[in-house]
Amino acid sequence: MAEPLSPPPLVTHCMRCRKIIDAKDAFCRHCGKQQSVGSAFYYSPLWIAIISFVAIGPFALILVWNSTRMGPTAKYVLTALILFYTAITAYYFYSMVSLIRGQMADFDEVMKRI
């Protein structure tokens, strides 16, 4: 009596080298790239936005472009928002420093008269 044929293993392509690998493989057998999609929480678009706007600004662009949870359009939009926010923040920071320097110069003049 013949044994029933087992189904062929599910295969997929590596995210980096595009070679065929088993779908259950956690790492590519050819290049070693991890195959799990966005395993770390900080690759989520929401966390990238929070991290970039609150803490590290344009340095979060590394997270944006390494994230596998977003498509190219989302990456471009989030990059534009982060850069716009960074430019606005830099402008207001420069304005505030200029204002404080002006006030300190005025204070210095007052102190010299005393």
C-alpha positions as CSV (number, residue, x, y, z in Angstrom):
1,M,0.0,0.0,0.0
2,A,1.4,3.4,-1.0
3,E,1.8,6.1,1.6
4,P,0.0,9.4,0.9
5,L,2.2,12.1,-0.5
6,S,3.1,14.8,2.0
7,P,2.4,18.3,0.8
8,P,5.5,20.2,-0.5
9,P,7.0,22.6,2.0
10,L,5.9,26.2,1.7
11,V,8.5,28.4,0.2
12,T,9.1,32.1,0.0
13,H,11.8,34.5,-1.0
14,C,14.4,36.1,1.2
15,M,13.7,39.8,2.0
16,R,17.3,40.7,1.2
17,C,18.8,38.3,-1.4
18,R,15.5,37.1,-2.9
19,K,16.6,33.5,-3.0
20,I,14.0,30.8,-2.3
21,I,13.8,29.7,1.4
22,D,11.4,27.7,3.5
23,A,8.5,29.8,4.8
24,K,9.1,28.7,8.4
25,D,12.8,29.8,8.4
26,A,13.5,32.6,10.8
27,F,16.7,33.5,8.9
28,C,17.8,33.2,5.3
29,R,20.0,30.2,4.7
30,H,22.0,32.1,2.1
31,C,22.6,35.6,3.5
32,G,21.5,35.3,7.1
33,K,18.9,38.1,7.0
34,Q,16.2,37.8,9.7
35,Q,12.9,37.1,8.0
36,S,10.4,38.1,10.7
37,V,8.6,41.3,9.6
38,G,9.1,44.2,12.0
39,S,9.7,42.2,15.1
40,A,10.7,45.2,17.2
41,F,8.1,47.6,18.5
42,Y,10.0,50.7,17.4
43,Y,9.5,49.8,13.7
44,S,5.8,50.5,14.0
45,P,4.8,53.8,12.3
46,L,3.1,55.1,15.5
47,W,6.2,54.5,17.6
48,I,8.5,56.0,14.9
49,A,6.3,59.2,15.0
50,I,6.3,59.4,18.8
51,I,10.1,58.8,19.0
52,S,10.9,61.3,16.3
53,F,8.6,64.1,17.4
54,V,9.4,63.8,21.1
55,A,12.9,62.6,21.4
56,I,15.4,62.2,18.6
57,G,14.0,64.1,15.6
58,P,15.6,63.4,12.3
59,F,17.6,60.5,13.7
60,A,14.4,58.5,13.6
61,L,14.7,58.5,9.8
62,I,16.9,55.4,10.2
63,L,13.9,53.7,11.8
64,V,11.6,54.8,9.0
65,W,13.7,53.4,6.2
66,N,14.6,50.2,8.0
67,S,11.0,49.5,8.9
68,T,9.3,46.6,7.0
69,R,5.9,47.6,8.3
70,M,5.5,50.5,5.9
71,G,5.4,50.8,2.2
72,P,7.5,53.3,0.2
73,T,4.7,55.9,0.1
74,A,4.3,55.8,3.9
75,K,8.0,56.1,4.3
76,Y,8.2,59.2,2.1
77,V,5.2,60.9,3.9
78,L,6.7,60.2,7.3
79,T,10.1,61.4,6.2
80,A,8.6,64.6,4.9
81,L,6.7,65.2,8.2
82,I,9.8,64.5,10.3
83,L,11.9,66.9,8.2
84,F,9.2,69.6,8.3
85,Y,8.8,69.3,12.0
86,T,12.6,69.4,12.4
87,A,12.9,72.6,10.3
88,I,10.1,74.3,12.3
89,T,11.7,73.3,15.6
90,A,15.1,74.5,14.5
91,Y,13.6,77.9,13.4
92,Y,11.9,78.4,16.7
93,F,15.0,77.4,18.6
94,Y,17.1,79.9,16.6
95,S,14.5,82.6,17.2
96,M,14.4,81.9,20.9
97,V,18.2,82.0,21.2
98,S,18.3,85.3,19.3
99,L,15.7,86.8,21.6
100,I,17.6,85.7,24.7
101,R,20.9,87.0,23.3
102,G,19.2,90.4,22.7
103,Q,17.8,90.5,26.2
104,M,21.2,89.5,27.7
105,A,22.9,92.4,25.7
106,D,20.3,94.8,27.0
107,F,20.8,93.5,30.5
108,D,24.6,93.8,30.1
109,E,24.2,97.5,29.1
110,V,22.0,98.2,32.2
111,M,24.6,96.5,34.4
112,K,27.4,98.6,33.0
113,R,25.6,101.8,33.9
114,I,25.2,100.7,37.5
